Each structure stands twice: as C-alpha cells, then as structure tokens.
Amino acid sequence: MLFKDYLLRVLTNYQIEKETQYSKNKLADFIRNEPLSIDIISNLDSTKYKISASAGNGQWAVIPWLSIYDRKITESAQKGYYIVYLFTADLSGVYLSLNQGYTFYQKNYAQEDPKKKIELVSKYWQANLPFLKDINGFNSNKINLNYKGTGTVLPKGYELGNIFSKFYSTNDLQKMSTDKALSQDLNYMITAYQELKES
C-alpha cells in the first residue's frame, strides 16, 4: 500500500467509523498496524526509530495520529520531541509535524501554565534551529486541528507543541500518484528532528 492511500483511507473513513463501536474495529486496527508495512515508514531503522499510531485508547480519538520517535529522545507521544502525522478533527487534511509531548507539561507544570510553557519551548526552537526554513510548504506557523469541542485538551496541546510542520489537504493527497513527495518530506523532517536532537 502507498502511504498516501493510508492517509486518504483515514481521512475518508474515520468520521463514518467513529459512529460505530471502537472495540475490534477494522479501521482502528488498520490505523495502528498498517504503517509497519508501508515502505517509507517500515524502511526506517527500527533500532533507531520507534513507530506507533493510534485511533484512540478504548474509544475513538478526536485526533488520530501516526508518530515516529527517535529512541534516544522518547518512545512516547507523552514526552520529549517526535515527528507526528496529525489528522485534523474535521478530517480536511493531515499535518506532518515536529512536535512535543504535551502530557509532560501538564504533569510537570501543573501549578504554572502548561500551555504557555510548551508554546515558549516551541518558539525557542523555531528561533534557534537554522534548518527550519519556510520551503516546499514547510513552515513554523501555528497549526489548526479544527477541534471545536471541550472534551479533551490534547488538540490544543498538539497545536501549541508544534515546532515545524507541513499540511496536506485531502485534495493534495488525491493528486499524488506516488509517495515520492511524501517520502522526500519525511526525510526532510527527519533531518530537522536530528538537528533538534544535536542541539
């Protein structure tokens, strides 16, 4: 399967499947397991990178995601820095984002303002990583996951934790005939990730 087809399957089916039971759902299983057989993901060195994806934990997530972790930095979306594909709540598209674990800030800065803290860290790296250049659709602008509800703070955490990203609309993905552009973009993001690690 092409990676762009994986992304499109999530974007076009997630809302429908969210109306059904989460347990043993085929799309939820697909989101979690299929990336491990997609070339541009599965070809990453598994001793160096960990891959995980989620449609939720026991119930449907507002924002499904696929993450790539440098094992020397983190192996969890809850802390550290990582690369993540974040599907918008309205399923209009997906962001490729260099992001941070918001749960860490919630736990360690509960008496302060975790939202302000994570945003300050994002801004610091945006100003201090030379590799982060606004080219080929990548930029350090705020991302908008289009979540209007109040049931979870995670979408806002993802938005504030974004350091560098690129957005793909459903229409963008439908126009792609191969994974070449997605592969080039992921490699570019991995280089940015490694620059952050070395800093």
C-alpha positions as CSV (number, residue, x, y, z in Angstrom):
1,M,0.0,0.0,0.0
2,L,1.1,3.6,-0.7
3,F,1.4,5.9,2.2
4,K,-0.8,8.4,0.6
5,D,-3.5,5.8,0.3
6,Y,-3.2,5.1,4.0
7,L,-3.6,8.8,4.8
8,L,-6.6,9.0,2.5
9,R,-8.3,5.9,3.9
10,V,-8.2,7.5,7.4
11,L,-9.4,10.9,6.1
12,T,-12.3,9.5,4.1
13,N,-13.5,6.8,6.6
14,Y,-12.7,8.0,10.1
15,Q,-15.9,10.0,10.6
16,I,-18.1,7.2,9.5
17,E,-16.3,4.6,11.7
18,K,-16.4,6.9,14.7
19,E,-20.2,6.3,14.8
20,T,-19.6,2.6,15.3
21,Q,-18.1,0.6,18.2
22,Y,-14.4,1.1,18.7
23,S,-13.6,-2.3,20.0
24,K,-12.3,-4.6,17.3
25,N,-12.9,-2.0,14.6
26,K,-11.2,-2.7,11.4
27,L,-10.2,0.9,10.7
28,A,-8.8,1.3,14.2
29,D,-6.7,-1.8,13.6
30,F,-5.7,-0.5,10.2
31,I,-4.5,2.8,11.6
32,R,-2.4,1.1,14.3
33,N,-0.9,-1.7,12.3
34,E,-0.7,-0.8,8.6
35,P,2.2,1.7,8.9
36,L,4.5,-1.1,9.8
37,S,4.1,-2.5,6.2
38,I,4.3,0.8,4.3
39,D,7.7,1.3,2.7
40,I,8.5,4.9,3.7
41,I,7.7,4.1,7.3
42,S,8.8,0.5,7.5
43,N,12.2,1.3,5.9
44,L,13.2,3.4,8.8
45,D,15.9,1.8,11.0
46,S,13.9,0.1,13.8
47,T,16.8,0.1,16.1
48,K,16.9,3.9,15.9
49,Y,13.2,4.7,15.4
50,K,10.0,3.5,17.0
51,I,6.7,3.8,15.1
52,S,3.3,3.9,16.7
53,A,-0.2,5.1,15.5
54,S,-3.5,5.5,17.3
55,A,-7.1,5.9,16.7
56,G,-7.8,6.1,20.4
57,N,-7.3,4.2,23.7
58,G,-10.5,2.3,24.4
59,Q,-12.6,4.9,22.5
60,W,-12.2,6.9,19.3
61,A,-9.6,9.7,19.5
62,V,-10.6,13.2,18.4
63,I,-7.2,13.5,16.6
64,P,-5.9,10.2,15.2
65,W,-2.1,10.2,14.7
66,L,1.0,8.3,13.5
67,S,4.2,9.1,15.3
68,I,7.9,8.5,14.7
69,Y,10.2,8.6,17.7
70,D,14.0,8.7,17.9
71,R,14.5,6.1,20.6
72,K,17.3,8.2,22.2
73,I,14.8,11.0,22.7
74,T,11.5,9.4,23.5
75,E,9.3,6.3,22.8
76,S,6.1,8.0,23.7
77,A,3.8,10.8,22.4
78,Q,3.5,12.0,26.1
79,K,7.0,13.4,26.5
80,G,10.0,14.6,24.5
81,Y,10.2,15.6,20.9
82,Y,8.9,13.5,18.0
83,I,7.6,13.5,14.4
84,V,3.9,13.0,14.1
85,Y,1.2,13.0,11.4
86,L,-1.8,14.7,13.0
87,F,-5.2,14.3,11.3
88,T,-7.4,17.3,11.8
89,A,-10.6,16.9,13.7
90,D,-12.7,17.8,10.7
91,L,-10.7,15.4,8.5
92,S,-9.9,18.1,6.0
93,G,-6.2,17.0,6.0
94,V,-3.2,15.9,7.9
95,Y,-0.2,17.7,9.3
96,L,3.4,16.4,9.3
97,S,4.7,18.0,12.5
98,L,7.8,18.2,14.6
99,N,6.1,18.3,17.9
100,Q,6.3,17.8,21.7
101,G,4.7,15.6,24.4
102,Y,2.0,17.9,26.0
103,T,1.3,15.4,28.8
104,F,4.8,16.1,30.2
105,Y,4.0,19.8,30.5
106,Q,0.6,19.0,32.1
107,K,2.3,16.8,34.8
108,N,5.4,19.0,35.4
109,Y,4.0,22.5,35.1
110,A,0.5,21.9,36.6
111,Q,1.0,24.8,39.1
112,E,2.1,27.1,36.3
113,D,0.6,27.3,32.8
114,P,1.5,24.2,30.8
115,K,0.0,25.7,27.6
116,K,2.2,28.8,27.9
117,K,5.2,26.7,28.8
118,I,5.0,24.4,25.8
119,E,4.4,27.3,23.5
120,L,7.5,29.1,24.8
121,V,9.6,26.0,24.1
122,S,8.2,25.7,20.6
123,K,9.1,29.4,19.9
124,Y,12.6,28.8,21.3
125,W,13.3,26.0,18.8
126,Q,11.7,27.9,16.0
127,A,14.1,30.7,16.6
128,N,17.2,28.6,17.2
129,L,17.2,25.7,14.7
130,P,18.8,27.0,11.4
131,F,17.4,24.1,9.4
132,L,13.8,25.2,9.9
133,K,13.2,27.1,6.7
134,D,9.9,28.0,5.1
135,I,10.3,26.0,1.9
136,N,8.3,23.5,0.0
137,G,5.2,24.0,2.2
138,F,7.1,23.6,5.5
139,N,6.8,26.5,8.0
140,S,6.8,27.3,11.7
141,N,3.3,28.8,11.6
142,K,0.7,27.7,14.1
143,I,-1.3,24.6,13.1
144,N,-5.0,24.4,13.3
145,L,-6.5,21.0,14.1
146,N,-10.1,22.4,13.8
147,Y,-11.3,20.9,17.1
148,K,-14.2,23.0,18.4
149,G,-15.2,20.7,21.4
150,T,-14.2,20.8,25.0
151,G,-13.9,17.1,25.8
152,T,-10.1,17.0,25.6
153,V,-7.1,19.4,25.8
154,L,-4.9,17.3,23.6
155,P,-5.7,19.0,20.3
156,K,-4.7,22.4,21.8
157,G,-1.6,20.7,23.2
158,Y,-0.6,19.4,19.8
159,E,-1.2,22.9,18.3
160,L,1.0,24.7,20.9
161,G,3.6,21.9,20.8
162,N,4.2,22.2,17.0
163,I,7.6,23.4,16.1
164,F,7.7,22.9,12.4
165,S,5.1,21.4,10.0
166,K,3.6,20.9,6.6
167,F,-0.1,20.4,5.8
168,Y,-1.6,18.1,3.2
169,S,-5.2,18.5,2.3
170,T,-7.3,15.6,1.2
171,N,-7.2,17.2,-2.3
172,D,-3.4,17.4,-2.2
173,L,-3.1,13.7,-1.4
174,Q,-5.6,12.7,-4.1
175,K,-3.5,14.4,-6.7
176,M,-0.4,12.4,-5.8
177,S,0.3,9.3,-7.9
178,T,3.2,8.1,-5.9
179,D,4.8,8.5,-2.4
180,K,7.8,10.4,-3.8
181,A,6.8,13.8,-2.4
182,L,5.7,12.3,1.0
183,S,9.0,10.4,1.2
184,Q,11.1,13.5,0.5
185,D,9.1,15.5,3.0
186,L,9.5,12.8,5.7
187,N,13.3,12.7,5.1
188,Y,13.5,16.5,5.4
189,M,11.6,16.3,8.7
190,I,13.9,13.6,10.0
191,T,16.8,15.8,9.2
192,A,15.2,18.7,11.2
193,Y,14.5,16.2,14.0
194,Q,18.1,15.2,14.2
195,E,19.2,18.8,14.2
196,L,17.0,19.4,17.2
197,K,18.4,16.3,18.9
198,E,22.0,17.5,18.3
199,S,21.1,20.9,19.7
